Amino acid sequence: MTKIHLEIVSCQQCPKMDERNPWSSDGWDRMVDWHCTAADKKIQGSVEWHEKKRIPIPDWCPLTCKECTNVKQSDDKK
């Protein structure tokens, strides 16, 4: 089995994120629900284009590498 380490800053970059329930009250806006297919949970509902950068990766993310997040930042700067 091959393990792949993927560094992301948003669930939108994750291959396990799915956009569901696209809807809008008018033809100009678009809102979608972000859904995690790995955990079968909703990440965020009614996400608009200007909110995408502000949605954090949830603490319950099943793909989070606990060992990787505990690495000191000083190790990254070497």
PDB file of N, CA, C and O in Angstrom:
ATOM      1  N   MET A   1       0.850  -1.179   0.000  1.00  0.00           N
ATOM      2  CA  MET A   1       0.000   0.000   0.000  1.00  0.00           C
ATOM      3  C   MET A   1       0.893   1.239   0.000  1.00  0.00           C
ATOM      4  O   MET A   1       1.933   1.278   0.658  1.00  0.00           O
ATOM      5  N   THR A   2       0.463   2.239  -0.749  1.00  0.00           N
ATOM      6  CA  THR A   2       1.188   3.490  -0.853  1.00  0.00           C
ATOM      7  C   THR A   2       0.475   4.557  -0.047  1.00  0.00           C
ATOM      8  O   THR A   2      -0.742   4.713  -0.150  1.00  0.00           O
ATOM      9  N   LYS A   3       1.235   5.296   0.759  1.00  0.00           N
ATOM     10  CA  LYS A   3       0.663   6.413   1.504  1.00  0.00           C
ATOM     11  C   LYS A   3       1.074   7.695   0.810  1.00  0.00           C
ATOM     12  O   LYS A   3       2.217   7.852   0.381  1.00  0.00           O
ATOM     13  N   ILE A   4       0.126   8.604   0.708  1.00  0.00           N
ATOM     14  CA  ILE A   4       0.389   9.886   0.065  1.00  0.00           C
ATOM     15  C   ILE A   4       0.119  10.984   1.069  1.00  0.00           C
ATOM     16  O   ILE A   4      -0.929  10.995   1.714  1.00  0.00           O
ATOM     17  N   HIS A   5       1.052  11.904   1.206  1.00  0.00           N
ATOM     18  CA  HIS A   5       0.916  13.046   2.103  1.00  0.00           C
ATOM     19  C   HIS A   5       0.552  14.258   1.250  1.00  0.00           C
ATOM     20  O   HIS A   5       1.283  14.621   0.329  1.00  0.00           O
ATOM     21  N   LEU A   6      -0.584  14.878   1.564  1.00  0.00           N
ATOM     22  CA  LEU A   6      -1.066  16.013   0.800  1.00  0.00           C
ATOM     23  C   LEU A   6      -1.246  17.196   1.744  1.00  0.00           C
ATOM     24  O   LEU A   6      -2.024  17.120   2.696  1.00  0.00           O
ATOM     25  N   GLU A   7      -0.539  18.279   1.487  1.00  0.00           N
ATOM     26  CA  GLU A   7      -0.682  19.481   2.312  1.00  0.00           C
ATOM     27  C   GLU A   7      -1.706  20.402   1.661  1.00  0.00           C
ATOM     28  O   GLU A   7      -1.577  20.774   0.495  1.00  0.00           O
ATOM     29  N   ILE A   8      -2.734  20.764   2.444  1.00  0.00           N
ATOM     30  CA  ILE A   8      -3.783  21.641   1.940  1.00  0.00           C
ATOM     31  C   ILE A   8      -4.065  22.729   2.959  1.00  0.00           C
ATOM     32  O   ILE A   8      -3.761  22.572   4.142  1.00  0.00           O
ATOM     33  N   VAL A   9      -4.637  23.818   2.512  1.00  0.00           N
ATOM     34  CA  VAL A   9      -5.043  24.904   3.414  1.00  0.00           C
ATOM     35  C   VAL A   9      -6.559  25.051   3.453  1.00  0.00           C
ATOM     36  O   VAL A   9      -7.092  25.814   4.258  1.00  0.00           O
ATOM     37  N   SER A  10      -7.259  24.316   2.576  1.00  0.00           N
ATOM     38  CA  SER A  10      -8.710  24.384   2.507  1.00  0.00           C
ATOM     39  C   SER A  10      -9.258  23.021   2.100  1.00  0.00           C
ATOM     40  O   SER A  10      -8.624  22.295   1.335  1.00  0.00           O
ATOM     41  N   CYS A  11     -10.421  22.679   2.608  1.00  0.00           N
ATOM     42  CA  CYS A  11     -11.080  21.431   2.211  1.00  0.00           C
ATOM     43  C   CYS A  11     -11.340  21.411   0.709  1.00  0.00           C
ATOM     44  O   CYS A  11     -11.434  20.339   0.112  1.00  0.00           O
ATOM     45  N   GLN A  12     -11.456  22.560   0.107  1.00  0.00           N
ATOM     46  CA  GLN A  12     -11.709  22.653  -1.324  1.00  0.00           C
ATOM     47  C   GLN A  12     -10.587  21.994  -2.134  1.00  0.00           C
ATOM     48  O   GLN A  12     -10.817  21.570  -3.266  1.00  0.00           O
ATOM     49  N   GLN A  13      -9.404  21.905  -1.581  1.00  0.00           N
ATOM     50  CA  GLN A  13      -8.264  21.288  -2.262  1.00  0.00           C
ATOM     51  C   GLN A  13      -8.217  19.775  -2.050  1.00  0.00           C
ATOM     52  O   GLN A  13      -7.420  19.092  -2.694  1.00  0.00           O
ATOM     53  N   CYS A  14      -9.047  19.245  -1.166  1.00  0.00           N
ATOM     54  CA  CYS A  14      -9.025  17.820  -0.823  1.00  0.00           C
ATOM     55  C   CYS A  14      -9.805  17.003  -1.852  1.00  0.00           C
ATOM     56  O   CYS A  14     -10.899  17.398  -2.255  1.00  0.00           O
ATOM     57  N   PRO A  15      -9.249  15.867  -2.278  1.00  0.00           N
ATOM     58  CA  PRO A  15      -9.978  15.031  -3.239  1.00  0.00           C
ATOM     59  C   PRO A  15     -11.217  14.361  -2.636  1.00  0.00           C
ATOM     60  O   PRO A  15     -12.050  13.835  -3.374  1.00  0.00           O
ATOM     61  N   LYS A  16     -11.347  14.374  -1.327  1.00  0.00           N
ATOM     62  CA  LYS A  16     -12.505  13.773  -0.656  1.00  0.00           C
ATOM     63  C   LYS A  16     -13.628  14.777  -0.405  1.00  0.00           C
ATOM     64  O   LYS A  16     -14.647  14.417   0.184  1.00  0.00           O
ATOM     65  N   MET A  17     -13.466  16.025  -0.839  1.00  0.00           N
ATOM     66  CA  MET A  17     -14.503  17.040  -0.663  1.00  0.00           C
ATOM     67  C   MET A  17     -15.423  17.032  -1.872  1.00  0.00           C
ATOM     68  O   MET A  17     -14.977  16.971  -3.018  1.00  0.00           O
ATOM     69  N   ASP A  18     -16.723  17.093  -1.589  1.00  0.00           N
ATOM     70  CA  ASP A  18     -17.729  17.079  -2.638  1.00  0.00           C
ATOM     71  C   ASP A  18     -18.669  18.264  -2.439  1.00  0.00           C
ATOM     72  O   ASP A  18     -19.058  18.562  -1.309  1.00  0.00           O
ATOM     73  N   GLU A  19     -19.033  18.932  -3.508  1.00  0.00           N
ATOM     74  CA  GLU A  19     -20.001  20.029  -3.436  1.00  0.00           C
ATOM     75  C   GLU A  19     -21.381  19.463  -3.728  1.00  0.00           C
ATOM     76  O   GLU A  19     -21.591  18.765  -4.719  1.00  0.00           O
ATOM     77  N   ARG A  20     -22.318  19.783  -2.837  1.00  0.00           N
ATOM     78  CA  ARG A  20     -23.677  19.266  -2.983  1.00  0.00           C
ATOM     79  C   ARG A  20     -24.696  20.382  -2.843  1.00  0.00           C
ATOM     80  O   ARG A  20     -24.401  21.465  -2.338  1.00  0.00           O
ATOM     81  N   ASN A  21     -25.900  20.088  -3.304  1.00  0.00           N
ATOM     82  CA  ASN A  21     -27.040  20.978  -3.117  1.00  0.00           C
ATOM     83  C   ASN A  21     -26.804  22.390  -3.667  1.00  0.00           C
ATOM     84  O   ASN A  21     -26.996  23.363  -2.939  1.00  0.00           O
ATOM     85  N   PRO A  22     -26.393  22.523  -4.929  1.00  0.00           N
ATOM     86  CA  PRO A  22     -26.231  23.879  -5.482  1.00  0.00           C
ATOM     87  C   PRO A  22     -27.597  24.546  -5.653  1.00  0.00           C
ATOM     88  O   PRO A  22     -28.500  23.981  -6.270  1.00  0.00           O
ATOM     89  N   TRP A  23     -27.732  25.727  -5.113  1.00  0.00           N
ATOM     90  CA  TRP A  23     -29.009  26.436  -5.228  1.00  0.00           C
ATOM     91  C   TRP A  23     -28.789  27.930  -5.104  1.00  0.00           C
ATOM     92  O   TRP A  23     -27.750  28.399  -4.639  1.00  0.00           O
ATOM     93  N   SER A  24     -29.799  28.655  -5.534  1.00  0.00           N
ATOM     94  CA  SER A  24     -29.755  30.104  -5.452  1.00  0.00           C
ATOM     95  C   SER A  24     -31.166  30.636  -5.610  1.00  0.00           C
ATOM     96  O   SER A  24     -31.989  30.048  -6.312  1.00  0.00           O
ATOM     97  N   SER A  25     -31.436  31.747  -4.955  1.00  0.00           N
ATOM     98  CA  SER A  25     -32.748  32.375  -5.107  1.00  0.00           C
ATOM     99  C   SER A  25     -32.812  33.210  -6.391  1.00  0.00           C
ATOM    100  O   SER A  25     -33.897  33.550  -6.865  1.00  0.00           O
ATOM    101  N   ASP A  26     -31.652  33.533  -6.943  1.00  0.00           N
ATOM    102  CA  ASP A  26     -31.628  34.212  -8.236  1.00  0.00           C
ATOM    103  C   ASP A  26     -30.549  33.575  -9.117  1.00  0.00           C
ATOM    104  O   ASP A  26     -29.801  32.709  -8.663  1.00  0.00           O
ATOM    105  N   GLY A  27     -30.478  33.991 -10.320  1.00  0.00           N
ATOM    106  CA  GLY A  27     -29.550  33.376 -11.266  1.00  0.00           C
ATOM    107  C   GLY A  27     -28.102  33.806 -11.128  1.00  0.00           C
ATOM    108  O   GLY A  27     -27.235  33.235 -11.788  1.00  0.00           O
ATOM    109  N   TRP A  28     -27.814  34.784 -10.299  1.00  0.00           N
ATOM    110  CA  TRP A  28     -26.460  35.312 -10.195  1.00  0.00           C
ATOM    111  C   TRP A  28     -25.666  34.687  -9.061  1.00  0.00           C
ATOM    112  O   TRP A  28     -24.452  34.516  -9.177  1.00  0.00           O
ATOM    113  N   ASP A  29     -26.321  34.352  -7.987  1.00  0.00           N
ATOM    114  CA  ASP A  29     -25.627  33.767  -6.830  1.00  0.00           C
ATOM    115  C   ASP A  29     -25.581  32.254  -6.955  1.00  0.00           C
ATOM    116  O   ASP A  29     -26.414  31.638  -7.619  1.00  0.00           O
ATOM    117  N   ARG A  30     -24.592  31.678  -6.304  1.00  0.00           N
ATOM    118  CA  ARG A  30     -24.488  30.225  -6.260  1.00  0.00           C
ATOM    119  C   ARG A  30     -23.991  29.839  -4.883  1.00  0.00           C
ATOM    120  O   ARG A  30     -22.952  30.325  -4.437  1.00  0.00           O
ATOM    121  N   MET A  31     -24.719  28.975  -4.210  1.00  0.00           N
ATOM    122  CA  MET A  31     -24.320  28.466  -2.904  1.00  0.00           C
ATOM    123  C   MET A  31     -24.257  26.951  -2.996  1.00  0.00           C
ATOM    124  O   MET A  31     -25.090  26.332  -3.657  1.00  0.00           O
ATOM    125  N   VAL A  32     -23.281  26.355  -2.342  1.00  0.00           N
ATOM    126  CA  VAL A  32     -23.158  24.897  -2.309  1.00  0.00           C
ATOM    127  C   VAL A  32     -22.854  24.457  -0.885  1.00  0.00           C
ATOM    128  O   VAL A  32     -22.326  25.226  -0.082  1.00  0.00           O
ATOM    129  N   ASP A  33     -23.193  23.218  -0.588  1.00  0.00           N
ATOM    130  CA  ASP A  33     -22.813  22.614   0.676  1.00  0.00           C
ATOM    131  C   ASP A  33     -21.529  21.835   0.447  1.00  0.00           C
ATOM    132  O   ASP A  33     -21.415  21.086  -0.523  1.00  0.00           O
ATOM    133  N   TRP A  34     -20.557  22.013   1.347  1.00  0.00           N
ATOM    134  CA  TRP A  34     -19.325  21.234   1.279  1.00  0.00           C
ATOM    135  C   TRP A  34     -19.530  19.973   2.101  1.00  0.00           C
ATOM    136  O   TRP A  34     -19.950  20.042   3.256  1.00  0.00           O
ATOM    137  N   HIS A  35     -19.236  18.823   1.511  1.00  0.00           N
ATOM    138  CA  HIS A  35     -19.440  17.546   2.174  1.00  0.00           C
ATOM    139  C   HIS A  35     -18.159  16.721   2.095  1.00  0.00           C
ATOM    140  O   HIS A  35     -17.527  16.633   1.041  1.00  0.00           O
ATOM    141  N   CYS A  36     -17.784  16.117   3.224  1.00  0.00           N
ATOM    142  CA  CYS A  36     -16.612  15.246   3.277  1.00  0.00           C
ATOM    143  C   CYS A  36     -17.066  13.820   2.989  1.00  0.00           C
ATOM    144  O   CYS A  36     -17.839  13.248   3.758  1.00  0.00           O
ATOM    145  N   THR A  37     -16.593  13.245   1.894  1.00  0.00           N
ATOM    146  CA  THR A  37     -16.976  11.876   1.553  1.00  0.00           C
ATOM    147  C   THR A  37     -16.227  10.849   2.393  1.00  0.00           C
ATOM    148  O   THR A  37     -16.697   9.721   2.540  1.00  0.00           O
ATOM    149  N   ALA A  38     -15.074  11.213   2.947  1.00  0.00           N
ATOM    150  CA  ALA A  38     -14.316  10.287   3.791  1.00  0.00           C
ATOM    151  C   ALA A  38     -15.007  10.075   5.142  1.00  0.00           C
ATOM    152  O   ALA A  38     -14.998   8.968   5.680  1.00  0.00           O
ATOM    153  N   ALA A  39     -15.609  11.145   5.691  1.00  0.00           N
ATOM    154  CA  ALA A  39     -16.276  11.055   6.988  1.00  0.00           C
ATOM    155  C   ALA A  39     -17.798  11.003   6.850  1.00  0.00           C
ATOM    156  O   ALA A  39     -18.503  10.766   7.830  1.00  0.00           O
ATOM    157  N   ASP A  40     -18.303  11.223   5.640  1.00  0.00           N
ATOM    158  CA  ASP A  40     -19.737  11.319   5.377  1.00  0.00           C
ATOM    159  C   ASP A  40     -20.394  12.348   6.296  1.00  0.00           C
ATOM    160  O   ASP A  40     -21.413  12.083   6.934  1.00  0.00           O
ATOM    161  N   LYS A  41     -19.767  13.546   6.341  1.00  0.00           N
ATOM    162  CA  LYS A  41     -20.266  14.656   7.159  1.00  0.00           C
ATOM    163  C   LYS A  41     -20.275  15.942   6.344  1.00  0.00           C
ATOM    164  O   LYS A  41     -19.510  16.104   5.394  1.00  0.00           O
ATOM    165  N   LYS A  42     -21.156  16.847   6.738  1.00  0.00           N
ATOM    166  CA  LYS A  42     -21.183  18.169   6.123  1.00  0.00           C
ATOM    167  C   LYS A  42     -20.086  19.022   6.749  1.00  0.00           C
ATOM    168  O   LYS A  42     -19.992  19.128   7.972  1.00  0.00           O
ATOM    169  N   ILE A  43     -19.268  19.623   5.910  1.00  0.00           N
ATOM    170  CA  ILE A  43     -18.206  20.519   6.368  1.00  0.00           C
ATOM    171  C   ILE A  43     -18.793  21.897   6.648  1.00  0.00           C
ATOM    172  O   ILE A  43     -18.568  22.475   7.711  1.00  0.00           O
ATOM    173  N   GLN A  44     -19.549  22.415   5.679  1.00  0.00           N
ATOM    174  CA  GLN A  44     -20.160  23.739   5.790  1.00  0.00           C
ATOM    175  C   GLN A  44     -21.326  23.803   4.812  1.00  0.00           C
ATOM    176  O   GLN A  44     -21.244  23.285   3.698  1.00  0.00           O
ATOM    177  N   GLY A  45     -22.390  24.430   5.227  1.00  0.00           N
ATOM    178  CA  GLY A  45     -23.548  24.573   4.356  1.00  0.00           C
ATOM    179  C   GLY A  45     -23.631  25.956   3.757  1.00  0.00           C
ATOM    180  O   GLY A  45     -23.140  26.923   4.340  1.00  0.00           O
ATOM    181  N   SER A  46     -24.244  26.056   2.607  1.00  0.00           N
ATOM    182  CA  SER A  46     -24.499  27.326   1.911  1.00  0.00           C
ATOM    183  C   SER A  46     -23.243  28.177   1.730  1.00  0.00           C
ATOM    184  O   SER A  46     -23.229  29.353   2.092  1.00  0.00           O
ATOM    185  N   VAL A  47     -22.205  27.590   1.177  1.00  0.00           N
ATOM    186  CA  VAL A  47     -20.937  28.288   0.956  1.00  0.00           C
ATOM    187  C   VAL A  47     -21.032  29.133  -0.317  1.00  0.00           C
ATOM    188  O   VAL A  47     -21.361  28.624  -1.389  1.00  0.00           O
ATOM    189  N   GLU A  48     -20.743  30.417  -0.185  1.00  0.00           N
ATOM    190  CA  GLU A  48     -20.690  31.315  -1.332  1.00  0.00           C
ATOM    191  C   GLU A  48     -19.231  31.564  -1.708  1.00  0.00           C
ATOM    192  O   GLU A  48     -18.329  31.266  -0.925  1.00  0.00           O
ATOM    193  N   TRP A  49     -18.996  32.103  -2.888  1.00  0.00           N
ATOM    194  CA  TRP A  49     -17.637  32.281  -3.419  1.00  0.00           C
ATOM    195  C   TRP A  49     -16.749  33.104  -2.502  1.00  0.00           C
ATOM    196  O   TRP A  49     -15.557  32.817  -2.392  1.00  0.00           O
ATOM    197  N   HIS A  50     -17.285  34.104  -1.850  1.00  0.00           N
ATOM    198  CA  HIS A  50     -16.444  34.983  -1.025  1.00  0.00           C
ATOM    199  C   HIS A  50     -16.148  34.396   0.352  1.00  0.00           C
ATOM    200  O   HIS A  50     -15.352  34.970   1.096  1.00  0.00           O
ATOM    201  N   GLU A  51     -16.760  33.276   0.714  1.00  0.00           N
ATOM    202  CA  GLU A  51     -16.546  32.647   2.021  1.00  0.00           C
ATOM    203  C   GLU A  51     -15.527  31.516   1.980  1.00  0.00           C
ATOM    204  O   GLU A  51     -15.071  31.059   3.028  1.00  0.00           O
ATOM    205  N   LYS A  52     -15.171  31.067   0.808  1.00  0.00           N
ATOM    206  CA  LYS A  52     -14.341  29.869   0.665  1.00  0.00           C
ATOM    207  C   LYS A  52     -13.013  29.950   1.410  1.00  0.00           C
ATOM    208  O   LYS A  52     -12.566  28.953   1.978  1.00  0.00           O
ATOM    209  N   LYS A  53     -12.381  31.111   1.418  1.00  0.00           N
ATOM    210  CA  LYS A  53     -11.073  31.264   2.062  1.00  0.00           C
ATOM    211  C   LYS A  53     -11.152  31.221   3.580  1.00  0.00           C
ATOM    212  O   LYS A  53     -10.159  30.934   4.248  1.00  0.00           O
ATOM    213  N   ARG A  54     -12.324  31.504   4.126  1.00  0.00           N
ATOM    214  CA  ARG A  54     -12.467  31.609   5.586  1.00  0.00           C
ATOM    215  C   ARG A  54     -12.932  30.325   6.269  1.00  0.00           C
ATOM    216  O   ARG A  54     -13.066  30.309   7.493  1.00  0.00           O
ATOM    217  N   ILE A  55     -13.177  29.266   5.533  1.00  0.00           N
ATOM    218  CA  ILE A  55     -13.675  28.033   6.119  1.00  0.00           C
ATOM    219  C   ILE A  55     -12.488  27.150   6.510  1.00  0.00           C
ATOM    220  O   ILE A  55     -11.741  26.697   5.643  1.00  0.00           O
ATOM    221  N   PRO A  56     -12.312  26.904   7.812  1.00  0.00           N
ATOM    222  CA  PRO A  56     -11.164  26.103   8.258  1.00  0.00           C
ATOM    223  C   PRO A  56     -11.390  24.612   8.032  1.00  0.00           C
ATOM    224  O   PRO A  56     -12.527  24.159   7.898  1.00  0.00           O
ATOM    225  N   ILE A  57     -10.311  23.869   7.992  1.00  0.00           N
ATOM    226  CA  ILE A  57     -10.396  22.413   7.938  1.00  0.00           C
ATOM    227  C   ILE A  57     -10.904  21.956   9.300  1.00  0.00           C
ATOM    228  O   ILE A  57     -10.324  22.335  10.317  1.00  0.00           O
ATOM    229  N   PRO A  58     -11.971  21.152   9.356  1.00  0.00           N
ATOM    230  CA  PRO A  58     -12.551  20.772  10.648  1.00  0.00           C
ATOM    231  C   PRO A  58     -11.622  19.900  11.493  1.00  0.00           C
ATOM    232  O   PRO A  58     -10.778  19.171  10.973  1.00  0.00           O
ATOM    233  N   ASP A  59     -11.802  19.995  12.798  1.00  0.00           N
ATOM    234  CA  ASP A  59     -11.004  19.175  13.725  1.00  0.00           C
ATOM    235  C   ASP A  59     -11.279  17.688  13.536  1.00  0.00           C
ATOM    236  O   ASP A  59     -10.412  16.862  13.822  1.00  0.00           O
ATOM    237  N   TRP A  60     -12.453  17.338  13.065  1.00  0.00           N
ATOM    238  CA  TRP A  60     -12.830  15.941  12.904  1.00  0.00           C
ATOM    239  C   TRP A  60     -12.360  15.323  11.586  1.00  0.00           C
ATOM    240  O   TRP A  60     -12.705  14.180  11.288  1.00  0.00           O
ATOM    241  N   CYS A  61     -11.597  16.043  10.811  1.00  0.00           N
ATOM    242  CA  CYS A  61     -11.126  15.543   9.509  1.00  0.00           C
ATOM    243  C   CYS A  61     -10.434  14.183   9.677  1.00  0.00           C
ATOM    244  O   CYS A  61      -9.450  14.079  10.409  1.00  0.00           O
ATOM    245  N   PRO A  62     -10.945  13.135   8.998  1.00  0.00           N
ATOM    246  CA  PRO A  62     -10.355  11.802   9.141  1.00  0.00           C
ATOM    247  C   PRO A  62      -9.020  11.632   8.419  1.00  0.00           C
ATOM    248  O   PRO A  62      -8.323  10.639   8.634  1.00  0.00           O
ATOM    249  N   LEU A  63      -8.662  12.578   7.578  1.00  0.00           N
ATOM    250  CA  LEU A  63      -7.414  12.473   6.825  1.00  0.00           C
ATOM    251  C   LEU A  63      -6.271  13.256   7.452  1.00  0.00           C
ATOM    252  O   LEU A  63      -5.159  13.264   6.925  1.00  0.00           O
ATOM    253  N   THR A  64      -6.538  13.912   8.570  1.00  0.00           N
ATOM    254  CA  THR A  64      -5.491  14.692   9.223  1.00  0.00           C
ATOM    255  C   THR A  64      -4.427  13.765   9.791  1.00  0.00           C
ATOM    256  O   THR A  64      -4.735  12.796  10.485  1.00  0.00           O
ATOM    257  N   CYS A  65      -3.208  14.065   9.496  1.00  0.00           N
ATOM    258  CA  CYS A  65      -2.072  13.307  10.006  1.00  0.00           C
ATOM    259  C   CYS A  65      -1.673  13.913  11.343  1.00  0.00           C
ATOM    260  O   CYS A  65      -1.056  14.977  11.384  1.00  0.00           O
ATOM    261  N   LYS A  66      -2.024  13.240  12.437  1.00  0.00           N
ATOM    262  CA  LYS A  66      -1.755  13.781  13.774  1.00  0.00           C
ATOM    263  C   LYS A  66      -0.254  13.972  14.005  1.00  0.00           C
ATOM    264  O   LYS A  66       0.160  14.934  14.652  1.00  0.00           O
ATOM    265  N   GLU A  67       0.554  13.061  13.479  1.00  0.00           N
ATOM    266  CA  GLU A  67       2.009  13.185  13.644  1.00  0.00           C
ATOM    267  C   GLU A  67       2.549  14.401  12.899  1.00  0.00           C
ATOM    268  O   GLU A  67       3.487  15.055  13.355  1.00  0.00           O
ATOM    269  N   CYS A  68       1.947  14.697  11.749  1.00  0.00           N
ATOM    270  CA  CYS A  68       2.418  15.812  10.926  1.00  0.00           C
ATOM    271  C   CYS A  68       2.064  17.155  11.536  1.00  0.00           C
ATOM    272  O   CYS A  68       2.844  18.101  11.429  1.00  0.00           O
ATOM    273  N   THR A  69       0.906  17.261  12.174  1.00  0.00           N
ATOM    274  CA  THR A  69       0.490  18.536  12.738  1.00  0.00           C
ATOM    275  C   THR A  69       1.213  18.857  14.031  1.00  0.00           C
ATOM    276  O   THR A  69       1.180  19.998  14.490  1.00  0.00           O
ATOM    277  N   ASN A  70       1.865  17.871  14.625  1.00  0.00           N
ATOM    278  CA  ASN A  70       2.605  18.096  15.870  1.00  0.00           C
ATOM    279  C   ASN A  70       4.069  18.457  15.631  1.00  0.00           C
ATOM    280  O   ASN A  70       4.813  18.690  16.584  1.00  0.00           O
ATOM    281  N   VAL A  71       4.482  18.506  14.379  1.00  0.00           N
ATOM    282  CA  VAL A  71       5.859  18.864  14.042  1.00  0.00           C
ATOM    283  C   VAL A  71       6.072  20.338  14.356  1.00  0.00           C
ATOM    284  O   VAL A  71       5.223  21.173  14.044  1.00  0.00           O
ATOM    285  N   LYS A  72       7.193  20.652  14.966  1.00  0.00           N
ATOM    286  CA  LYS A  72       7.496  22.042  15.300  1.00  0.00           C
ATOM    287  C   LYS A  72       7.677  22.869  14.033  1.00  0.00           C
ATOM    288  O   LYS A  72       8.207  22.380  13.035  1.00  0.00           O
ATOM    289  N   GLN A  73       7.241  24.105  14.074  1.00  0.00           N
ATOM    290  CA  GLN A  73       7.380  24.977  12.919  1.00  0.00           C
ATOM    291  C   GLN A  73       8.848  25.229  12.596  1.00  0.00           C
ATOM    292  O   GLN A  73       9.195  25.484  11.443  1.00  0.00           O
ATOM    293  N   SER A  74       9.690  25.160  13.584  1.00  0.00           N
ATOM    294  CA  SER A  74      11.118  25.396  13.336  1.00  0.00           C
ATOM    295  C   SER A  74      11.693  24.320  12.417  1.00  0.00           C
ATOM    296  O   SER A  74      12.632  24.590  11.668  1.00  0.00           O
ATOM    297  N   ASP A  75      11.139  23.093  12.465  1.00  0.00           N
ATOM    298  CA  ASP A  75      11.594  22.038  11.575  1.00  0.00           C
ATOM    299  C   ASP A  75      11.254  22.342  10.124  1.00  0.00           C
ATOM    300  O   ASP A  75      11.990  21.956   9.215  1.00  0.00           O
ATOM    301  N   ASP A  76      10.127  23.041   9.903  1.00  0.00           N
ATOM    302  CA  ASP A  76       9.722  23.389   8.541  1.00  0.00           C
ATOM    303  C   ASP A  76      10.623  24.437   7.918  1.00  0.00           C
ATOM    304  O   ASP A  76      10.740  24.501   6.694  1.00  0.00           O
ATOM    305  N   LYS A  77      11.260  25.257   8.736  1.00  0.00           N
ATOM    306  CA  LYS A  77      12.073  26.369   8.231  1.00  0.00           C
ATOM    307  C   LYS A  77      13.491  25.934   7.876  1.00  0.00           C
ATOM    308  O   LYS A  77      14.239  26.721   7.295  1.00  0.00           O
ATOM    309  N   LYS A  78      13.872  24.730   8.201  1.00  0.00           N
ATOM    310  CA  LYS A  78      15.241  24.258   7.931  1.00  0.00           C
ATOM    311  C   LYS A  78      15.460  24.001   6.480  1.00  0.00           C
ATOM    312  O   LYS A  78      16.554  23.600   6.082  1.00  0.00           O
TER     313      LYS A  78
END
